[in-house]
Amino acid sequence: MKKIIFSLFVVVMLVACSPAAQPEQETATGPSLLVTIGDQQQTFTVADLMALPSSQATFKDVAYKGVSVPALLEAAGVNLDQVKALKGVATDGYTVNYDTIQVMKDNVLVAYALADGSPLSADDGDLRLVLPDEEGKLNLRMLAELQVVQ
């Protein structure tokens, strides 16, 4: 009986200590961003993002290159007038909720590189949300998913 209880305890502890399921960030072609609109999902690879019109923005003296959030959402087929909020999800599970006033600006980017074309830092991850006019915790590193609230 003690072995059964101990075994159950071990199983419960392993499940409790295992990391939560995270949004997929890798596709067969490399890192990607998942854009979720209700029950529809669309995946953008870094190459897809690079094919969209690029912009630059600076946060804490670092210049980034990427696609503006409005341009990305339009490419995903989102009616910008119907967006009520946005939620960013990082690969480590960290999430940030955004009001449209914060993110529906041309200088708010999903960054895929530094402005000079070099890759983002390891701390930034493959993609980063850059909000030049907002505090640091809103500039989401390791971006994996954008959830659109309509």
Secondary structure, DSSP 4 states (H G I P E B T S, - for coil): -HHHHHHHHHHHHHHHHSPPP----EETTEEEEEEEETTEEEEEEHHHHHHSPPEEEEETTEEEEEEEHHHHHHHTT--GGG--EEEEEETTS-EEEEEHHHHSSTT-EEEEEETTSPPPPTTT-S-EEE-TTS-GGGS-SSEEEEEEE-
